[in-house]
Amino acid sequence: MKLGVKIENIWAVEKGDDSYKKALTVAKEKFSNLKIFHGEINDLIKVYKISFDIIYLDFTVPIFSVYKR
């Protein structure tokens, strides 16, 4: 977002149930236009038939782990 990407053009993909629930909670508070998909990126692409210009994969921590409530 600091580089000018609009939040409504960003998808967060969370596979784990706990991470997904936490992501939804934080997104409602801080990023209401962020789209969060519960599952794997392959499933997201199949369901929504979309393509991406940039994909950032972070397998070490959930996307919202850096945000404190």
URQUIFEN-V389801 format. One record per backbone hydrogen bond with DSSP energy under -0.5 kcal/mol. CO is the residue of the C=O (numbers start at 1). NH is the residue of the N-H. Records with the same first field share a line. If there is no record, write none. Layout:
BEGIN
CO=NH + NH
END
This chain:
BEGIN
1=4
6=9
7=10
10=35
12=14 + 37
14=39
16=20
17=21
18=22
19=23
20=24
21=25
22=26
23=27
24=28
25=29
26=30 + 31
27=31
31=34
34=36
35=12
37=14 + 39
40=43 + 44
41=45
42=46
43=47
44=48
45=49
55=57
56=58
62=65
64=67
66=68
END
